[in-house]
Amino acid sequence: MSRKMTIAAALLLSTGLLAAAGCQQEPEDKLENAQESMSDAIDNVGDAVEETGEAIEQKAEEAQ
């Protein structure tokens, strides 16, 4: 459950940063910032997936 919260928080933070920064930027800058934020969010999701996989492996080993 905490990984879902981490992912949700990262996405909300990215959205909030985009909204705050969007008021003062040119369209090209907004697009670049959006791409960077989405890239960061995807990285965070990838990290969470990797950690979940490791936790599953650890629990499987403990169960044996």
One Martini backbone bead per residue (centre of mass of N, CA, C, O) as a GRO file, in nm:
protein
   64
    1MET     BB    1   0.055   0.063  -0.019
    2SER     BB    2   0.300   0.264  -0.006
    3ARG     BB    3   0.369   0.261  -0.309
    4LYS     BB    4   0.109   0.390  -0.406
    5MET     BB    5   0.152   0.651  -0.247
    6THR     BB    6   0.418   0.731  -0.381
    7ILE     BB    7   0.312   0.750  -0.666
    8ALA     BB    8   0.085   0.952  -0.613
    9ALA     BB    9   0.266   1.174  -0.498
   10ALA     BB   10   0.445   1.213  -0.746
   11LEU     BB   11   0.215   1.292  -0.940
   12LEU     BB   12   0.105   1.532  -0.777
   13LEU     BB   13   0.365   1.692  -0.769
   14SER     BB   14   0.401   1.721  -1.071
   15THR     BB   15   0.134   1.867  -1.120
   16GLY     BB   16   0.185   2.107  -0.931
   17LEU     BB   17   0.442   2.210  -1.069
   18LEU     BB   18   0.317   2.258  -1.343
   19ALA     BB   19   0.103   2.462  -1.255
   20ALA     BB   20   0.295   2.673  -1.128
   21ALA     BB   21   0.489   2.705  -1.382
   22GLY     BB   22   0.275   2.763  -1.617
   23CYS     BB   23   0.217   3.078  -1.567
   24GLN     BB   24   0.546   3.167  -1.666
   25GLN     BB   25   0.547   3.020  -1.951
   26GLU     BB   26   0.627   2.888  -2.229
   27PRO     BB   27   0.521   2.633  -2.420
   28GLU     BB   28   0.800   2.494  -2.452
   29ASP     BB   29   0.866   2.488  -2.148
   30LYS     BB   30   0.621   2.329  -2.058
   31LEU     BB   31   0.684   2.075  -2.218
   32GLU     BB   32   0.959   2.014  -2.098
   33ASN     BB   33   0.862   1.994  -1.803
   34ALA     BB   34   0.660   1.769  -1.850
   35GLN     BB   35   0.862   1.560  -1.951
   36GLU     BB   36   1.035   1.555  -1.695
   37SER     BB   37   0.812   1.478  -1.496
   38MET     BB   38   0.731   1.214  -1.633
   39SER     BB   39   1.004   1.082  -1.612
   40ASP     BB   40   1.015   1.084  -1.305
   41ALA     BB   41   0.756   0.922  -1.260
   42ILE     BB   42   0.851   0.670  -1.411
   43ASP     BB   43   1.092   0.615  -1.234
   44ASN     BB   44   0.927   0.577  -0.972
   45VAL     BB   45   0.765   0.339  -1.073
   46GLY     BB   46   1.005   0.156  -1.136
   47ASP     BB   47   1.112   0.147  -0.847
   48ALA     BB   48   0.856   0.026  -0.720
   49VAL     BB   49   0.856  -0.232  -0.885
   50GLU     BB   50   1.130  -0.335  -0.797
   51GLU     BB   51   1.070  -0.343  -0.492
   52THR     BB   52   0.836  -0.539  -0.514
   53GLY     BB   53   0.992  -0.773  -0.637
   54GLU     BB   54   1.191  -0.803  -0.402
   55ALA     BB   55   0.976  -0.860  -0.185
   56ILE     BB   56   0.862  -1.113  -0.315
   57GLU     BB   57   1.123  -1.277  -0.313
   58GLN     BB   58   1.167  -1.267  -0.009
   59LYS     BB   59   0.901  -1.405   0.072
   60ALA     BB   60   0.952  -1.666  -0.086
   61GLU     BB   61   1.210  -1.746   0.069
   62GLU     BB   62   1.079  -1.748   0.354
   63ALA     BB   63   0.860  -1.976   0.279
   64GLN     BB   64   1.078  -2.221   0.233
   0.00000   0.00000   0.00000
